């Protein structure tokens, strides 16, 4: 099986069009067509439905057989990239880059000092931070778009490995003049009676709140949904709504008050990576540094 043909196949599946795929691959369209036909001949089955007209554009879509091959082809190509990296490092060609996925709240409040300390220790390693929700981080890890990701360990897929970092808690957060501000704990019944300002679906704390709704049959009143933490905090400060955030956020912010839930929502925060992926020297150095820093706090 020719890895180049698999690369062509994956690119065509992603673009859905021979012209765009050939442009992305920088090859002539006839060459792409021949490569795909060779692959189909090798497997003795059709991999694409051809000549489907969509918005005046000829598109191709995967057959059921093609969909199965796509899953394996993506894994094979990722493993080839991992093998190349491993061989390069044996020659002393250190990758020198870590692509880390971090949820918004942790990226803003917990990790800045740790990341700066890491850069001071390893100035030649490039850190690329991607802010995303936990669902998106896990997906990007599985697809090889991220090397490492910060996630909640109980949400990790079987294809990922996780290493515990620290425990955290999701609390209700209200303005300092809100009628709940004097409470020592807050019930879910009280919380879900209020209008809520929340992150959009896909962020781990939103996933936990949605899970509580499903478990206890609440109908939340989501008045504001955004991925912008400053907007959520401003909405709470002006008492247009309340929210649920990591306690560490409210501890850092003025004019908002964290209130633990009567039934606590505890999180096990972990760093995660692909189970069958290759960890570079830079990535292993980052994991070791991060776990040491966390344990020293």
VOTOR-206962 format. One line per field, with one value per atom (N, C-alpha, C): residue number from 0; chain; x, y, z. Coordinates in steps of 0.1 Angstrom, whole numbers, m for minus. Example, Ala and Ser with C-alpha at 12.3 -4.5 7.8 and 13.67 -1.06 7.14 Angstrom:
// VOTOR-206962
n	(0/0/0/1/1/1)
chain	(A/A/A/A/A/A)
east	(132/123/132/128/137/129)
north	(m57/m45/m33/m22/m11/0)
up	(78/78/78/71/71/79)
***
This chain:
// VOTOR-206962
n	(0/0/0/1/1/1/2/2/2/3/3/3/4/4/4/5/5/5/6/6/6/7/7/7/8/8/8/9/9/9/10/10/10/11/11/11/12/12/12/13/13/13/14/14/14/15/15/15/16/16/16/17/17/17/18/18/18/19/19/19/20/20/20/21/21/21/22/22/22/23/23/23/24/24/24/25/25/25/26/26/26/27/27/27/28/28/28/29/29/29/30/30/30/31/31/31/32/32/32/33/33/33/34/34/34/35/35/35/36/36/36/37/37/37/38/38/38/39/39/39/40/40/40/41/41/41/42/42/42/43/43/43/44/44/44/45/45/45/46/46/46/47/47/47/48/48/48/49/49/49/50/50/50/51/51/51/52/52/52/53/53/53/54/54/54/55/55/55/56/56/56/57/57/57/58/58/58/59/59/59/60/60/60/61/61/61/62/62/62/63/63/63/64/64/64/65/65/65/66/66/66/67/67/67/68/68/68/69/69/69/70/70/70/71/71/71/72/72/72/73/73/73/74/74/74/75/75/75/76/76/76/77/77/77/78/78/78/79/79/79/80/80/80/81/81/81/82/82/82/83/83/83/84/84/84/85/85/85/86/86/86/87/87/87/88/88/88/89/89/89/90/90/90/91/91/91/92/92/92/93/93/93/94/94/94/95/95/95/96/96/96/97/97/97/98/98/98/99/99/99/100/100/100/101/101/101/102/102/102/103/103/103/104/104/104/105/105/105/106/106/106/107/107/107/108/108/108/109/109/109/110/110/110/111/111/111/112/112/112/113/113/113/114/114/114/115/115/115/116/116/116/117/117/117/118/118/118/119/119/119/120/120/120/121/121/121/122/122/122/123/123/123/124/124/124/125/125/125/126/126/126/127/127/127/128/128/128/129/129/129/130/130/130/131/131/131/132/132/132/133/133/133/134/134/134/135/135/135/136/136/136/137/137/137/138/138/138/139/139/139/140/140/140/141/141/141/142/142/142/143/143/143/144/144/144/145/145/145/146/146/146/147/147/147/148/148/148/149/149/149/150/150/150/151/151/151/152/152/152/153/153/153/154/154/154/155/155/155/156/156/156/157/157/157/158/158/158/159/159/159/160/160/160/161/161/161/162/162/162/163/163/163/164/164/164/165/165/165/166/166/166/167/167/167/168/168/168/169/169/169/170/170/170/171/171/171/172/172/172/173/173/173/174/174/174/175/175/175/176/176/176/177/177/177/178/178/178/179/179/179/180/180/180/181/181/181/182/182/182/183/183/183/184/184/184/185/185/185/186/186/186/187/187/187/188/188/188/189/189/189/190/190/190/191/191/191/192/192/192/193/193/193/194/194/194/195/195/195/196/196/196/197/197/197/198/198/198/199/199/199/200/200/200/201/201/201/202/202/202/203/203/203/204/204/204/205/205/205/206/206/206/207/207/207/208/208/208/209/209/209/210/210/210/211/211/211/212/212/212/213/213/213/214/214/214/215/215/215/216/216/216/217/217/217/218/218/218/219/219/219/220/220/220/221/221/221/222/222/222/223/223/223/224/224/224/225/225/225/226/226/226/227/227/227/228/228/228/229/229/229/230/230/230/231/231/231/232/232/232/233/233/233/234/234/234/235/235/235/236/236/236/237/237/237/238/238/238/239/239/239/240/240/240/241/241/241/242/242/242/243/243/243/244/244/244/245/245/245/246/246/246/247/247/247/248/248/248/249/249/249/250/250/250/251/251/251/252/252/252/253/253/253/254/254/254/255/255/255/256/256/256/257/257/257/258/258/258/259/259/259/260/260/260/261/261/261/262/262/262/263/263/263/264/264/264/265/265/265/266/266/266/267/267/267/268/268/268/269/269/269/270/270/270/271/271/271/272/272/272/273/273/273/274/274/274/275/275/275/276/276/276/277/277/277/278/278/278/279/279/279/280/280/280/281/281/281/282/282/282/283/283/283/284/284/284/285/285/285/286/286/286/287/287/287/288/288/288/289/289/289/290/290/290/291/291/291/292/292/292/293/293/293/294/294/294/295/295/295/296/296/296)
chain	(A/A/A/A/A/A/A/A/A/A/A/A/A/A/A/A/A/A/A/A/A/A/A/A/A/A/A/A/A/A/A/A/A/A/A/A/A/A/A/A/A/A/A/A/A/A/A/A/A/A/A/A/A/A/A/A/A/A/A/A/A/A/A/A/A/A/A/A/A/A/A/A/A/A/A/A/A/A/A/A/A/A/A/A/A/A/A/A/A/A/A/A/A/A/A/A/A/A/A/A/A/A/A/A/A/A/A/A/A/A/A/A/A/A/A/A/A/A/A/A/A/A/A/A/A/A/A/A/A/A/A/A/A/A/A/A/A/A/A/A/A/A/A/A/A/A/A/A/A/A/A/A/A/A/A/A/A/A/A/A/A/A/A/A/A/A/A/A/A/A/A/A/A/A/A/A/A/A/A/A/A/A/A/A/A/A/A/A/A/A/A/A/A/A/A/A/A/A/A/A/A/A/A/A/A/A/A/A/A/A/A/A/A/A/A/A/A/A/A/A/A/A/A/A/A/A/A/A/A/A/A/A/A/A/A/A/A/A/A/A/A/A/A/A/A/A/A/A/A/A/A/A/A/A/A/A/A/A/A/A/A/A/A/A/A/A/A/A/A/A/A/A/A/A/A/A/A/A/A/A/A/A/A/A/A/A/A/A/A/A/A/A/A/A/A/A/A/A/A/A/A/A/A/A/A/A/A/A/A/A/A/A/A/A/A/A/A/A/A/A/A/A/A/A/A/A/A/A/A/A/A/A/A/A/A/A/A/A/A/A/A/A/A/A/A/A/A/A/A/A/A/A/A/A/A/A/A/A/A/A/A/A/A/A/A/A/A/A/A/A/A/A/A/A/A/A/A/A/A/A/A/A/A/A/A/A/A/A/A/A/A/A/A/A/A/A/A/A/A/A/A/A/A/A/A/A/A/A/A/A/A/A/A/A/A/A/A/A/A/A/A/A/A/A/A/A/A/A/A/A/A/A/A/A/A/A/A/A/A/A/A/A/A/A/A/A/A/A/A/A/A/A/A/A/A/A/A/A/A/A/A/A/A/A/A/A/A/A/A/A/A/A/A/A/A/A/A/A/A/A/A/A/A/A/A/A/A/A/A/A/A/A/A/A/A/A/A/A/A/A/A/A/A/A/A/A/A/A/A/A/A/A/A/A/A/A/A/A/A/A/A/A/A/A/A/A/A/A/A/A/A/A/A/A/A/A/A/A/A/A/A/A/A/A/A/A/A/A/A/A/A/A/A/A/A/A/A/A/A/A/A/A/A/A/A/A/A/A/A/A/A/A/A/A/A/A/A/A/A/A/A/A/A/A/A/A/A/A/A/A/A/A/A/A/A/A/A/A/A/A/A/A/A/A/A/A/A/A/A/A/A/A/A/A/A/A/A/A/A/A/A/A/A/A/A/A/A/A/A/A/A/A/A/A/A/A/A/A/A/A/A/A/A/A/A/A/A/A/A/A/A/A/A/A/A/A/A/A/A/A/A/A/A/A/A/A/A/A/A/A/A/A/A/A/A/A/A/A/A/A/A/A/A/A/A/A/A/A/A/A/A/A/A/A/A/A/A/A/A/A/A/A/A/A/A/A/A/A/A/A/A/A/A/A/A/A/A/A/A/A/A/A/A/A/A/A/A/A/A/A/A/A/A/A/A/A/A/A/A/A/A/A/A/A/A/A/A/A/A/A/A/A/A/A/A/A/A/A/A/A/A/A/A/A/A/A/A/A/A/A/A/A/A/A/A/A/A/A/A/A/A/A/A/A/A/A/A/A/A/A/A/A/A/A/A/A/A/A/A/A/A/A/A/A/A/A/A/A/A/A/A/A/A/A/A/A/A/A/A/A/A/A/A/A/A/A/A/A/A/A/A/A/A/A/A/A/A/A/A/A/A/A/A/A/A/A/A/A/A/A/A/A/A/A/A/A/A/A/A/A/A/A/A/A/A/A/A/A/A/A/A/A/A/A/A/A/A/A/A/A/A/A/A/A/A/A/A/A/A/A/A)
east	(8/0/9/6/15/10/18/14/10/16/13/m1/m5/m19/m29/m25/m34/m35/m24/m25/m34/m33/m42/m57/m59/m73/m78/m71/m75/m78/m70/m71/m84/m86/m99/m111/m110/m122/m124/m114/m116/m121/m117/m121/m134/m136/m148/m148/m137/m136/m122/m122/m109/m101/m107/m100/m93/m101/m95/m85/m87/m77/m64/m65/m52/m45/m52/m46/m39/m46/m40/m28/m28/m17/m6/m9/1/5/m6/m4/m15/m13/m23/m35/m47/m59/m59/m54/m54/m45/m34/m26/m33/m41/m49/m59/m66/m76/m70/m59/m52/m48/m43/m39/m51/m62/m74/m79/m79/m83/m74/m61/m52/m55/m59/m62/m75/m85/m97/m95/m86/m83/m76/m67/m60/m70/m80/m89/m101/m102/m113/m126/m128/m140/m140/m152/m154/m153/m144/m142/m150/m153/m160/m173/m183/m194/m190/m190/m185/m197/m193/m201/m215/m215/m226/m226/m237/m237/m242/m234/m238/m234/m244/m242/m233/m237/m231/m216/m213/m199/m200/m191/m191/m183/m190/m184/m183/m174/m173/m176/m182/m184/m180/m176/m172/m183/m180/m189/m187/m195/m194/m180/m175/m162/m151/m153/m144/m143/m155/m155/m147/m148/m140/m125/m121/m107/m102/m110/m106/m101/m108/m104/m90/m87/m74/m64/m67/m57/m52/m61/m57/m47/m50/m41/m28/m28/m15/m7/m12/m5/1/m7/m2/9/8/19/32/30/42/49/41/47/54/48/54/67/68/80/91/87/97/103/94/99/108/104/113/127/127/140/148/141/148/155/147/153/165/165/176/189/187/198/201/194/197/189/179/171/158/160/149/138/126/114/113/115/115/102/91/78/68/59/48/35/26/13/3/m1/m9/m23/m33/m47/m51/m56/m59/m73/m82/m95/m93/m103/m102/m98/m106/m104/m90/m86/m72/m61/m63/m53/m52/m62/m62/m57/m60/m57/m47/m45/m37/m23/m23/m11/m1/m5/5/18/18/31/39/32/39/45/38/43/55/54/66/78/76/87/93/84/89/98/93/101/114/114/127/137/131/140/144/135/137/134/143/140/140/146/146/134/125/113/102/95/84/71/64/51/40/31/20/7/0/m12/m24/m33/m46/m57/m65/m76/m88/m94/m106/m113/m125/m133/m128/m131/m126/m129/m141/m145/m136/m134/m125/m111/m106/m92/m91/m100/m99/m99/m108/m109/m96/m90/m77/m66/m66/m56/m57/m69/m71/m67/m69/m66/m52/m44/m30/m28/m38/m36/m30/m31/m25/m16/m5/4/m1/m5/m9/m22/m30/m42/m45/m51/m55/m70/m74/m88/m92/m105/m110/m108/m102/m98/m109/m121/m132/m139/m134/m140/m130/m120/m109/m113/m112/m115/m105/m108/m99/m86/m87/m75/m65/m69/m60/m55/m43/m37/m38/m41/m41/m33/m27/m19/m25/m29/m35/m25/m32/m24/m29/m42/m47/m62/m68/m83/m88/m100/m106/m121/m128/m142/m149/m161/m170/m179/m180/m190/m199/m210/m218/m210/m212/m206/m216/m217/m227/m221/m228/m224/m224/m217/m215/m228/m238/m250/m262/m259/m269/m276/m288/m296/m290/m282/m275/m261/m257/m243/m239/m249/m246/m247/m251/m252/m239/m238/m226/m225/m237/m238/m251/m251/m263/m268/m281/m287/m288/m289/m292/m305/m315/m328/m328/m320/m319/m311/m300/m292/m299/m307/m313/m326/m330/m341/m337/m324/m318/m314/m314/m308/m293/m288/m274/m266/m254/m244/m234/m233/m224/m216/m205/m198/m206/m203/m211/m208/m216/m214/m200/m194/m181/m170/m173/m163/m167/m156/m159/m169/m168/m177/m192/m193/m207/m212/m203/m207/m212/m205/m209/m223/m225/m238/m249/m246/m256/m259/m249/m251/m260/m258/m266/m281/m283/m296/m303/m295/m301/m304/m295/m297/m309/m311/m321/m333/m333/m344/m347/m336/m337/m338/m345/m345/m338/m325/m317/m322/m320/m324/m311/m306/m293/m296/m294/m296/m285/m272/m260/m252/m248/m238/m227/m215/m203/m191/m181/m168/m158/m163/m155/m157/m147/m148/m150/m143/m146/m161/m167/m181/m190/m187/m194/m193/m180/m177/m184/m184/m190/m206/m211/m226/m229/m221/m223/m221/m211/m208/m220/m226/m237/m250/m249/m261/m272/m268/m278/m281/m271/m272/m262/m262/m252/m245/m235/m228/m222/m216/m208/m194/m184/m170/m161/m149/m139/m137/m136/m135/m123/m112/m100/m103/m112/m115/m121/m131/m138/m128/m119/m109/m100/m98/m89/m96/m110/m117/m124/m125/m132/m147/m155/m170/m178/m172/m179/m177/m186/m185/m188/m178/m181/m189/m198/m206/m206/m201/m201/m215/m217/m230/m231/m244/m247/m242/m243/m238/m225/m213/m201/m199/m194/m189/m174/m168/m153/m148/m136/m130/m116/m112/m98/m92/m84/m77/m65/m63/m52/m46/m34/m28/m29/m33/m36/m29/m27/m21/m25/m22/m27/m20/m27/m22/m11/m13/m4/5/5/13/27/36/50/51/57/60/74/76/89/96/109/117/111/107/101/88/80/67/69/79/82/87/96/101/90/80/69/61/57/49/56/69/77/78/80/81/67/56/43/39/41/37/46/59/67/63/59/54/41/32/19/21/29/32/38/46/53/44/32/23/15)
north	(m12/0/12/21/33/44/49/59/72/75/87/86/75/73/74/70/72/86/94/108/115/111/116/113/101/96/105/107/114/129/135/149/150/140/141/139/130/128/141/148/161/172/173/184/181/168/165/169/173/178/175/169/166/179/189/201/207/209/215/205/192/183/183/184/184/197/208/221/221/215/213/204/194/185/189/200/205/194/187/178/180/175/176/168/172/165/151/149/135/126/131/123/118/127/124/113/115/105/92/91/78/72/80/74/68/75/70/58/57/45/33/36/25/20/29/25/17/21/13/0/m1/m13/m23/m17/m25/m32/m24/m30/m37/m35/m41/m36/m23/m18/m3/3/17/25/35/43/56/61/74/73/80/83/95/95/106/113/126/134/138/140/145/160/166/181/187/196/203/218/227/241/244/238/239/234/226/220/205/199/185/180/172/167/152/147/133/130/120/116/101/98/85/75/63/52/46/37/31/24/18/12/23/34/45/51/52/57/49/35/26/28/29/31/45/55/68/68/60/59/53/42/36/44/50/58/70/76/88/83/71/66/62/56/51/63/74/86/92/92/98/90/77/68/70/73/75/88/99/111/109/101/98/91/82/74/83/92/102/111/115/123/116/103/95/93/90/88/101/112/125/128/125/127/118/106/98/104/112/119/132/135/147/159/157/168/169/176/177/185/181/188/202/204/218/225/218/225/216/223/216/223/216/222/217/227/224/230/221/226/229/241/245/251/247/254/268/276/291/295/289/294/290/278/273/281/283/291/305/311/325/326/316/318/308/296/287/285/285/281/292/305/315/314/314/314/301/290/277/277/282/283/292/303/312/306/299/292/281/274/264/270/282/289/293/297/301/290/278/266/261/261/256/267/276/288/284/272/269/260/257/249/259/258/267/261/269/266/272/264/269/265/275/272/274/265/265/265/276/277/270/261/254/247/243/235/221/214/201/191/192/183/185/198/201/197/199/195/180/172/157/153/160/157/160/172/176/167/161/152/139/134/122/123/135/138/143/144/148/162/171/185/191/184/188/177/181/171/167/177/175/184/179/187/186/197/197/194/184/179/174/171/164/149/142/129/119/122/113/114/123/124/120/113/109/96/97/85/74/62/50/52/60/62/72/78/88/83/88/86/98/97/110/108/119/119/130/126/135/147/159/171/176/180/185/184/186/186/200/202/215/214/225/225/235/231/241/246/259/266/275/278/289/302/312/325/336/345/355/369/380/393/395/405/407/412/418/423/413/402/392/387/383/378/365/358/346/348/361/363/360/359/356/341/333/319/312/302/294/282/277/267/271/265/268/254/253/240/242/231/231/237/235/241/256/262/276/281/274/278/279/268/267/275/282/291/305/307/320/320/331/332/330/323/319/324/328/332/321/314/302/301/294/290/282/281/273/258/250/235/231/222/217/220/229/232/224/219/208/212/225/229/230/234/234/220/210/196/191/195/190/196/209/215/209/206/200/186/179/166/166/177/178/180/188/191/178/170/157/148/147/138/142/155/159/166/165/170/185/193/207/213/224/231/245/245/257/269/281/293/300/296/301/315/325/339/344/340/343/331/329/318/324/322/328/320/322/316/326/338/349/350/346/347/361/371/385/389/385/388/381/369/362/369/372/379/392/400/413/411/401/399/396/388/384/396/404/416/426/427/436/430/417/410/408/407/403/388/380/366/361/348/341/330/324/314/303/294/283/283/285/285/277/275/270/280/275/284/293/288/296/309/309/321/332/328/338/343/334/338/349/350/360/373/372/383/391/404/413/413/416/419/406/394/382/373/365/356/341/332/318/312/303/297/282/273/259/253/244/237/228/226/217/203/199/186/190/190/195/189/197/192/193/181/180/176/182/178/173/163/158/163/173/179/171/168/159/165/160/163/150/151/139/140/128/127/113/112/100/87/77/64/59/58/52/63/75/85/85/92/93/106/106/118/122/134/139/143/146/150/162/172/184/181/173/169/162/153/146/156/165/175/184/187/196/188/176/168/167/164/162/175/186/199/203/201/205/197/184/176/180/183/187/200/210/223/222/214/212/206/196/189/198/208/216/228/229/240/237)
up	(0/0/0/m9/m11/m2/8/17/10/m1/m9/m14/m18/m23/m12/0/12/15/14/16/6/m7/m17/m13/m9/m6/6/16/28/24/16/11/3/m6/m14/m6/4/13/21/25/33/24/12/3/m4/m8/m15/m29/m35/m48/m54/m66/m72/m75/m80/m83/m70/m60/m47/m41/m42/m36/m44/m57/m65/m62/m61/m58/m44/m34/m21/m21/m29/m30/m39/m47/m57/m68/m72/m83/m94/m105/m116/m113/m117/m114/m120/m132/m138/m129/m124/m116/m103/m97/m86/m89/m100/m104/m106/m113/m115/m102/m92/m79/m72/m72/m65/m72/m85/m93/m89/m88/m84/m70/m61/m47/m47/m55/m56/m63/m73/m79/m69/m61/m51/m41/m37/m27/m34/m47/m55/m50/m47/m43/m45/m47/m49/m36/m36/m24/m24/m36/m37/m46/m42/m51/m59/m72/m81/m87/m91/m100/m93/m80/m74/m74/m79/m81/m69/m63/m51/m52/m52/m54/m67/m77/m91/m91/m81/m81/m80/m88/m88/m76/m68/m55/m55/m47/m44/m30/m26/m13/m10/2/5/4/m1/0/15/18/32/33/22/23/24/17/18/32/39/53/62/60/69/66/53/50/55/55/60/74/83/97/98/91/91/84/73/66/74/82/90/101/107/117/111/100/93/90/85/81/94/105/117/123/122/127/119/106/97/101/104/109/122/131/144/142/132/130/125/116/110/122/131/142/151/154/162/156/143/137/136/134/134/148/159/172/175/169/171/165/155/149/156/167/174/169/161/155/164/176/185/179/181/175/180/193/199/198/198/198/205/213/220/216/211/208/219/227/239/238/240/241/255/258/271/271/281/282/286/283/285/299/309/323/328/325/330/323/310/302/307/313/317/331/340/354/360/355/362/355/342/334/331/330/326/333/346/353/351/350/348/334/324/310/309/316/315/322/333/340/331/323/314/303/298/287/293/305/311/312/315/317/303/293/280/269/268/259/244/240/226/222/231/228/226/215/211/217/224/229/221/216/209/216/221/229/221/222/215/225/226/235/229/236/230/241/238/248/249/260/262/251/246/235/223/220/208/211/223/226/224/229/228/213/205/191/184/187/181/185/197/201/193/191/184/169/164/150/147/158/157/155/157/156/168/179/192/197/204/210/223/231/245/247/257/260/275/280/294/294/301/300/314/315/327/325/335/332/330/335/334/320/312/299/288/291/282/274/261/253/254/250/252/244/233/225/231/242/249/262/266/279/287/300/308/321/326/338/347/359/369/372/372/376/389/390/403/403/414/416/416/411/411/413/415/418/410/405/398/408/409/419/411/418/413/415/406/407/406/415/415/417/414/418/433/437/452/458/450/456/452/446/443/455/454/466/471/463/468/474/474/477/492/500/514/517/508/510/511/519/521/511/507/496/488/476/467/462/463/457/442/435/421/418/427/424/424/433/433/421/418/407/394/391/378/377/388/387/381/381/377/362/356/343/343/333/334/322/325/315/315/304/303/291/292/280/271/258/249/251/246/247/242/249/245/255/264/275/287/294/304/315/320/330/325/313/307/305/302/300/314/325/338/342/339/342/334/321/313/318/323/329/341/349/361/357/346/341/337/330/325/337/347/358/367/369/378/371/358/349/351/351/351/337/336/323/325/321/324/316/321/314/310/298/293/286/294/288/280/283/275/273/261/257/249/254/247/251/243/246/252/255/260/276/283/298/303/298/303/301/291/289/299/302/313/326/330/342/343/332/332/334/328/329/344/350/364/373/371/379/379/367/365/369/373/379/369/356/346/347/352/353/363/366/373/365/370/361/370/364/371/364/373/368/378/374/384/395/407/419/418/411/410/403/393/386/395/402/411/422/427/437/432/419/413/409/408/403/414/412/421/418/427/426/422/423/421/432/435/447/443/446/444/455/452/461/458/467/464/462/454/453/465/469/480/477/464/459/451/457/450/437/428/414/414/416/416/403/399/386/389/381/381/368/369/358/354/342/337/324/321/308/300/288/280/266/260/247/241/228/221/227/229/235/226/213/204/197/202/195/201/194/198/206/218/225/223/218/215/227/226/237/244/235/240/248/243/249/263/263/275/286/281/290/296/288/292/303/300/309/323/322/335/342/335/342/348/340/345/357/357/369/381/379/390/396/387/392/399/394/401/415/416/428/439/434/443/449/443/447/459)
***
